């Protein structure tokens, strides 16, 4: 079973996050795009991000993700891979 849940807690610095955030795009139906995410290695050492949340207002209601999808970031201390 595929799950987008993250089973542990994470820390977050709202004034200087480990991963860039707040990016947004407007896409036509069926269009795809890549959104770059930048890593701040100094902050990642202090508050390692466990993942990013992708939010959309128009996902189909039948989708298992509804309006948000959590994507795990590999390389955090908590990884067991």
C-alpha positions in Angstrom: 0.0 0.0 0.0 1.3 3.4 -0.9 1.0 6.0 1.8 2.0 9.7 2.0 2.0 9.7 5.8 5.2 10.4 7.8 5.1 8.5 11.1 7.4 10.8 13.1 7.5 14.5 14.0 9.8 17.1 12.5 11.2 20.5 13.5 10.6 23.6 11.3 12.3 27.0 11.4 9.7 29.4 10.0 12.3 32.2 9.6 14.9 30.1 7.7 13.7 26.7 6.6 15.8 23.8 5.6 13.9 23.5 2.3 12.6 26.3 0.2 8.8 26.7 0.4 6.0 28.8 -1.0 6.6 28.0 -4.6 3.5 27.9 -6.8 2.5 27.3 -10.4 -0.7 27.7 -12.4 -1.1 24.8 -14.8 -3.6 24.0 -17.5 -5.6 20.7 -17.2 -3.3 17.8 -17.8 -0.1 19.9 -17.8 2.9 18.9 -15.9 5.8 21.0 -14.4 8.8 20.6 -12.2 9.1 22.8 -9.1 12.6 23.3 -7.9 13.2 22.9 -4.2 16.4 24.3 -2.7 18.2 22.9 0.3 19.9 25.0 3.0 22.4 22.5 4.3 23.3 24.5 7.5 19.6 24.7 8.6 19.0 21.1 7.5 21.6 20.0 10.0 19.6 21.7 12.7 16.0 21.1 11.6 16.1 18.3 9.0 13.0 18.3 6.9 11.3 15.0 6.6 9.4 15.9 3.5 7.5 18.5 1.5 3.8 19.0 1.2 2.3 19.5 -2.3 -1.1 21.2 -2.1 -3.6 21.8 -4.8 -7.2 23.1 -4.6 -8.5 21.1 -7.6 -7.5 17.5 -7.0 -10.4 15.1 -7.8 -12.3 14.4 -4.6 -12.0 10.7 -5.3 -8.2 10.8 -5.0 -6.6 9.3 -2.0 -4.6 12.5 -1.6 -7.5 14.9 -1.7 -5.8 18.3 -1.7 -2.4 17.5 -0.3 0.4 15.0 -0.9 3.3 14.5 1.4 6.6 13.6 -0.3 9.4 12.2 1.9 12.8 13.7 1.7 15.6 11.2 1.8 18.7 12.0 3.8 17.2 13.1 7.1 18.6 11.4 10.2 15.3 9.5 10.7 15.7 7.7 7.4 16.3 3.9 7.7 16.9 3.3 3.9 
